[in-house]
Amino acid sequence: MRAALIAALALVSASGAAAAQTATTTATETPAAESDSAPASTAPVTATAPVAAASTVRGALFITPMGEPFRSSDPDVPPIRNWFTYADIDKDGKIGQQEYLADALVFFDRVDANHDHNLTSAETTAYWQVRAPELLTGWSANVGFEGVRRGSAGPGNDAQEAARRRERERQRNERGPRGAARYGLLNNAEPIMTCDTNFDRRIMQDEYMACAAQRFTEIDTNHDGFFTLDEGERR
């Protein structure tokens, strides 16, 4: 059940995050779909996959720092614990950086529907439509999660755009967290595409894994090289 995760752990342990560029085929095996300790994501979802109605998705939602949805149907078990159980490969009660990167690598390949070593917004949107439709509430083709309409700025409109940004910031502060930030550890509405460091509208595996390494340092609040559940509860 954990073969893909263990294989990914071996890769990142041997070669670091850069090994992600060559690791795709072993990461396609998925954990058991029926277990509450398995992620909500159980198979690659293509951009043309049928969209599941939100009412068919059950259980409280947790979004990992890298964007993977986990759910819990047990009101006494928060969904973050299901992710923790899954990602803690050696069962020592903590998630080390290599375990965290292995989990990220497996998830990357699951979302990469065409297996071209890149993620696009079409792939991530298709994935969330099926696995976490809550993240897409209020989303449209022209308006991002933060309500920033594309193409709104133009030559000579710097003052107007600055005013619009101030107003959007005020509105965001009033609304509180949006998108994945409502369900995760970090204040990040779109945890996958924000790894696009070169702004080419696609996420290469090395970009994603470098992003994962950075985010691990953010959730490892005591900087001991591990993430524990109490660190999540303190956030």
Number of C-alpha atoms within 10 A of each C-alpha: 10 15 14 21 28 19 16 26 23 16 21 22 16 12 10 17 23 16 18 27 16 11 19 20 11 14 21 22 18 20 20 15 13 10 11 21 21 24 27 28 23 17 17 22 24 18 20 11 12 11 15 14 11 13 7 9 16 13 16 16 23 27 26 22 26 29 22 26 26 28 27 24 13 11 9 7 13 17 25 25 18 20 24 22 18 22 25 18 21 13 11 8 14 19 24 21 20 23 24 25 30 30 26 27 30 25 24 30 26 24 26 24 23 15 15 11 19 21 24 20 14 13 21 21 20 23 27 21 22 20 27 25 18 17 22 17 11 13 14 11 7 10 12 15 17 17 15 13 13 10 7 10 14 9 5 8 11 11 10 13 14 12 12 15 13 12 12 15 14 11 13 14 10 9 9 10 17 19 21 29 21 18 24 24 20 20 16 19 21 21 22 23 19 16 22 17 15 10 10 9 15 22 24 21 26 19 19 28 26 18 22 25 17 11 16 23 16 15 18 18 16 12 11 9 14 20 24 17 13 9 14 16 9 8 10
